């Protein structure tokens, strides 16, 4: 039987909401370049992240990693509130 990889994706993003219980919403901005015109533009994506202790505050930079599904939308766990 082959073991699965233990490598988990991790991201650094900005907290945009702490309104839910034990859940924060984190936005990640990425800069893309248009293939034809070369103009740079910003794309952002939001992730629901599990924050067990409720330590993260809006505007903070946080580090989070992939984990098992915790709810319908939560598949990420807070590691460090930077």
N, C-alpha and C positions, 0 to 999 in steps of 0.2 A: 504494500500500500504506500502510495507516494504522499509525502507531507506537503501541505499547502504553504505558500509563502507567508512569512510573518511580517513582510514589509507593509507598512500602513502609510497612506498618503497623509501629509500634514501641510497646513496652510497658515499664513499669517494674515489677519484681517482686522477690520475696525468694527466695534460693537455699535449697532444702530438701534437696538431695542432690547429692553430688559423687562418688558411688561408681563411676560408669562412666568409661571412658576417653574423654577429649575431649568429654564430654557432662555437662551439669548439668540438674537439674530445678528449674524456677522456678515458684513459686506466685504467682498474682495474685488478690487479694481485691477484690471489688466489693460495694458496699452497695446493696441493692435495697429497695424499699418495696412492701409488699403492697398490691395495688390496692384491695381492699375495706376492710381493717382499718387500713391506714396504718402498721403496725408495720415497723420496719426490721430487716433481717437480712442476714447476710454470705454471699455465694456465693464459692467459690474454684475456680480452674481451674489445672491444672498443664500446663506446656509443657516439652518436651525441647529444650534449647538447645545449639548447638555451641560449645564452648569450646576452641579450638585449643591455646592455651598452658597451660590449666589454672590460670588465675589466680584464679578465683572460689572463695570459701569459703562454707561453710554460714552462713546468717544475714545475708549481705551483700545490699544492694540493688543490682540490676543492671539495665541497659538493654539490650534486645535488639530486633532487627528481623527482618522476614520475608526469606526467601531461597529459593533453589531447593531442592527436596527433596534432603536429604543421606542419608537412610535412610528406613526405613518410618515412623518417628515424628518424625524431626527435620526441621523446616522453618523453623527460627529460628537466628540467628547472634548471638553476644554482641558488643555494641558497647563498653560501658563497665562496668567493675565500680565502681560509685559508692562 
